[in-house]
Amino acid sequence: METIQVVLDSTLLRATDGAARRARLNRSALVREALRAYLKRLETRELEARDRTGYAEHPDVSAEVADWEQVAAWPER
């Protein structure tokens, strides 16, 4: 691991220390966990935006969708 320096205002630092105590983590572990969670959310938002763009540029053709719905339908008993 590498050591970095991060500047936090006093309110955020107190909140971070309190959260670390409640989670029974040290401050560095809490910050690492928070950054991983943030980066995962960011990646998810980027993938969702890419999917939205793709569907907007290539909308479903209703006849094509109907064909797949017939194949995917469960048979009646």
Distance bins in CASP14 RR format, pairs under 12 A and 6 or more apart:
PFRMAT RR
TARGET T0000
AUTHOR 0000-0000-0000
RMODE 2
METHOD distances of the structure
MODEL  1
1 28 0 0 0 0 1 0 0 0 0 0 0
1 29 0 0 0 0 0 1 0 0 0 0 0
1 31 0 0 0 0 0 1 0 0 0 0 0
1 32 0 0 0 0 1 0 0 0 0 0 0
2 28 0 0 0 0 0 1 0 0 0 0 0
2 32 0 0 0 0 0 1 0 0 0 0 0
3 28 0 0 0 0 1 0 0 0 0 0 0
4 28 0 0 0 0 1 0 0 0 0 0 0
4 31 0 0 0 0 1 0 0 0 0 0 0
4 32 0 0 0 0 0 1 0 0 0 0 0
4 35 0 0 0 0 0 1 0 0 0 0 0
5 28 0 0 0 0 0 1 0 0 0 0 0
5 31 0 0 0 0 0 1 0 0 0 0 0
6 12 0 0 0 0 0 1 0 0 0 0 0
6 13 0 0 0 0 1 0 0 0 0 0 0
6 16 0 0 0 0 1 0 0 0 0 0 0
6 27 0 0 0 0 1 0 0 0 0 0 0
6 28 0 0 0 0 1 0 0 0 0 0 0
6 31 1 0 0 1 0 0 0 0 0 0 0
6 32 0 0 0 0 0 1 0 0 0 0 0
6 34 0 0 0 0 0 1 0 0 0 0 0
6 35 0 0 0 0 0 1 0 0 0 0 0
7 13 0 0 0 0 1 0 0 0 0 0 0
8 14 0 0 0 0 1 0 0 0 0 0 0
8 15 0 0 0 0 1 0 0 0 0 0 0
8 16 1 0 0 1 0 0 0 0 0 0 0
8 17 0 0 0 0 1 0 0 0 0 0 0
8 27 0 0 0 0 1 0 0 0 0 0 0
8 30 0 0 0 0 0 1 0 0 0 0 0
8 31 0 0 0 0 1 0 0 0 0 0 0
8 34 0 0 0 0 0 1 0 0 0 0 0
9 15 0 0 0 0 1 0 0 0 0 0 0
9 16 0 0 0 0 0 1 0 0 0 0 0
10 16 0 0 0 0 0 1 0 0 0 0 0
10 17 0 0 0 0 0 1 0 0 0 0 0
11 17 0 0 0 0 0 1 0 0 0 0 0
11 18 0 0 0 0 0 1 0 0 0 0 0
12 18 0 0 0 0 0 1 0 0 0 0 0
12 19 0 0 0 0 0 1 0 0 0 0 0
12 27 0 0 0 0 0 1 0 0 0 0 0
12 30 0 0 0 0 0 1 0 0 0 0 0
12 31 0 0 0 0 0 1 0 0 0 0 0
12 34 0 0 0 0 0 1 0 0 0 0 0
13 19 0 0 0 0 0 1 0 0 0 0 0
13 20 0 0 0 0 0 1 0 0 0 0 0
13 27 0 0 0 0 1 0 0 0 0 0 0
13 30 0 0 0 0 0 1 0 0 0 0 0
13 31 0 0 0 0 0 1 0 0 0 0 0
14 20 0 0 0 0 0 1 0 0 0 0 0
14 21 0 0 0 0 0 1 0 0 0 0 0
14 27 0 0 0 0 0 1 0 0 0 0 0
15 21 0 0 0 0 0 1 0 0 0 0 0
15 22 0 0 0 0 0 1 0 0 0 0 0
15 27 0 0 0 0 0 1 0 0 0 0 0
15 30 0 0 0 0 0 1 0 0 0 0 0
15 31 0 0 0 0 0 1 0 0 0 0 0
15 34 0 0 0 0 0 1 0 0 0 0 0
16 22 0 0 0 0 0 1 0 0 0 0 0
16 23 0 0 0 0 0 1 0 0 0 0 0
16 25 0 0 0 0 0 1 0 0 0 0 0
16 26 0 0 0 0 0 1 0 0 0 0 0
16 27 1 0 0 1 0 0 0 0 0 0 0
16 28 0 0 0 0 0 1 0 0 0 0 0
16 29 0 0 0 0 0 1 0 0 0 0 0
16 30 1 0 0 1 0 0 0 0 0 0 0
16 31 1 0 0 1 0 0 0 0 0 0 0
16 32 0 0 0 0 0 1 0 0 0 0 0
16 33 0 0 0 0 0 1 0 0 0 0 0
16 34 0 0 0 0 1 0 0 0 0 0 0
17 23 0 0 0 0 0 1 0 0 0 0 0
17 25 0 0 0 0 0 1 0 0 0 0 0
17 26 0 0 0 0 1 0 0 0 0 0 0
17 27 1 0 0 1 0 0 0 0 0 0 0
17 28 0 0 0 0 0 1 0 0 0 0 0
17 30 0 0 0 0 1 0 0 0 0 0 0
17 31 0 0 0 0 0 1 0 0 0 0 0
18 24 0 0 0 0 0 1 0 0 0 0 0
18 25 0 0 0 0 0 1 0 0 0 0 0
18 26 0 0 0 0 0 1 0 0 0 0 0
18 27 0 0 0 0 1 0 0 0 0 0 0
18 30 0 0 0 0 1 0 0 0 0 0 0
19 25 0 0 0 0 1 0 0 0 0 0 0
19 26 0 0 0 0 0 1 0 0 0 0 0
19 27 0 0 0 0 1 0 0 0 0 0 0
19 29 0 0 0 0 0 1 0 0 0 0 0
19 30 1 0 1 0 0 0 0 0 0 0 0
19 31 0 0 0 0 1 0 0 0 0 0 0
19 33 0 0 0 0 1 0 0 0 0 0 0
19 34 0 0 0 0 1 0 0 0 0 0 0
20 26 1 0 0 1 0 0 0 0 0 0 0
20 27 1 0 1 0 0 0 0 0 0 0 0
20 28 0 0 0 0 1 0 0 0 0 0 0
20 29 1 0 0 1 0 0 0 0 0 0 0
20 30 1 0 1 0 0 0 0 0 0 0 0
20 31 0 0 0 0 1 0 0 0 0 0 0
20 32 0 0 0 0 0 1 0 0 0 0 0
20 33 0 0 0 0 1 0 0 0 0 0 0
20 34 0 0 0 0 1 0 0 0 0 0 0
21 27 0 0 0 0 1 0 0 0 0 0 0
21 29 0 0 0 0 0 1 0 0 0 0 0
21 30 0 0 0 0 1 0 0 0 0 0 0
22 30 0 0 0 0 1 0 0 0 0 0 0
23 29 0 0 0 0 1 0 0 0 0 0 0
23 30 1 0 0 1 0 0 0 0 0 0 0
23 31 0 0 0 0 0 1 0 0 0 0 0
23 32 0 0 0 0 0 1 0 0 0 0 0
23 33 0 0 0 0 1 0 0 0 0 0 0
23 34 0 0 0 0 0 1 0 0 0 0 0
24 30 0 0 0 0 1 0 0 0 0 0 0
24 33 0 0 0 0 0 1 0 0 0 0 0
25 31 0 0 0 0 1 0 0 0 0 0 0
25 32 0 0 0 0 1 0 0 0 0 0 0
25 33 1 0 0 1 0 0 0 0 0 0 0
25 34 0 0 0 0 0 1 0 0 0 0 0
26 32 0 0 0 0 1 0 0 0 0 0 0
26 33 0 0 0 0 0 1 0 0 0 0 0
27 33 0 0 0 0 0 1 0 0 0 0 0
27 34 0 0 0 0 0 1 0 0 0 0 0
28 34 0 0 0 0 0 1 0 0 0 0 0
28 35 0 0 0 0 0 1 0 0 0 0 0
29 35 0 0 0 0 0 1 0 0 0 0 0
29 36 0 0 0 0 0 1 0 0 0 0 0
30 36 0 0 0 0 0 1 0 0 0 0 0
30 37 0 0 0 0 0 1 0 0 0 0 0
31 37 0 0 0 0 0 1 0 0 0 0 0
31 38 0 0 0 0 0 1 0 0 0 0 0
32 38 0 0 0 0 0 1 0 0 0 0 0
32 39 0 0 0 0 0 1 0 0 0 0 0
33 39 0 0 0 0 0 1 0 0 0 0 0
33 40 0 0 0 0 0 1 0 0 0 0 0
34 40 0 0 0 0 0 1 0 0 0 0 0
34 41 0 0 0 0 0 1 0 0 0 0 0
35 41 0 0 0 0 0 1 0 0 0 0 0
35 42 0 0 0 0 0 1 0 0 0 0 0
36 42 0 0 0 0 0 1 0 0 0 0 0
36 43 0 0 0 0 0 1 0 0 0 0 0
37 43 0 0 0 0 0 1 0 0 0 0 0
37 44 0 0 0 0 0 1 0 0 0 0 0
38 44 0 0 0 0 0 1 0 0 0 0 0
38 45 0 0 0 0 0 1 0 0 0 0 0
39 45 0 0 0 0 0 1 0 0 0 0 0
39 46 0 0 0 0 0 1 0 0 0 0 0
40 46 0 0 0 0 0 1 0 0 0 0 0
40 47 0 0 0 0 0 1 0 0 0 0 0
41 47 0 0 0 0 0 1 0 0 0 0 0
41 48 0 0 0 0 0 1 0 0 0 0 0
42 48 0 0 0 0 0 1 0 0 0 0 0
42 49 0 0 0 0 0 1 0 0 0 0 0
43 49 0 0 0 0 0 1 0 0 0 0 0
43 50 0 0 0 0 0 1 0 0 0 0 0
44 50 0 0 0 0 0 1 0 0 0 0 0
44 51 0 0 0 0 0 1 0 0 0 0 0
45 51 0 0 0 0 0 1 0 0 0 0 0
45 52 0 0 0 0 0 1 0 0 0 0 0
46 52 0 0 0 0 0 1 0 0 0 0 0
46 53 0 0 0 0 0 1 0 0 0 0 0
47 53 0 0 0 0 0 1 0 0 0 0 0
47 54 0 0 0 0 0 1 0 0 0 0 0
48 54 0 0 0 0 0 1 0 0 0 0 0
48 55 0 0 0 0 0 1 0 0 0 0 0
49 55 0 0 0 0 0 1 0 0 0 0 0
49 56 0 0 0 0 0 1 0 0 0 0 0
50 56 0 0 0 0 0 1 0 0 0 0 0
50 57 0 0 0 0 0 1 0 0 0 0 0
51 57 0 0 0 0 0 1 0 0 0 0 0
51 58 0 0 0 0 0 1 0 0 0 0 0
52 58 0 0 0 0 0 1 0 0 0 0 0
52 59 0 0 0 0 0 1 0 0 0 0 0
53 59 0 0 0 0 0 1 0 0 0 0 0
54 60 0 0 0 0 0 1 0 0 0 0 0
58 64 0 0 0 0 0 1 0 0 0 0 0
59 65 0 0 0 0 1 0 0 0 0 0 0
60 66 0 0 0 0 1 0 0 0 0 0 0
60 67 0 0 0 0 0 1 0 0 0 0 0
60 68 0 0 0 0 1 0 0 0 0 0 0
60 69 0 0 0 0 0 1 0 0 0 0 0
61 67 0 0 0 0 1 0 0 0 0 0 0
61 68 0 0 0 0 0 1 0 0 0 0 0
62 68 0 0 0 0 0 1 0 0 0 0 0
62 69 0 0 0 0 0 1 0 0 0 0 0
63 69 0 0 0 0 0 1 0 0 0 0 0
63 70 0 0 0 0 0 1 0 0 0 0 0
64 70 0 0 0 0 0 1 0 0 0 0 0
64 71 0 0 0 0 0 1 0 0 0 0 0
65 71 0 0 0 0 0 1 0 0 0 0 0
65 72 0 0 0 0 0 1 0 0 0 0 0
66 72 0 0 0 0 0 1 0 0 0 0 0
66 73 0 0 0 0 0 1 0 0 0 0 0
67 73 0 0 0 0 0 1 0 0 0 0 0
END
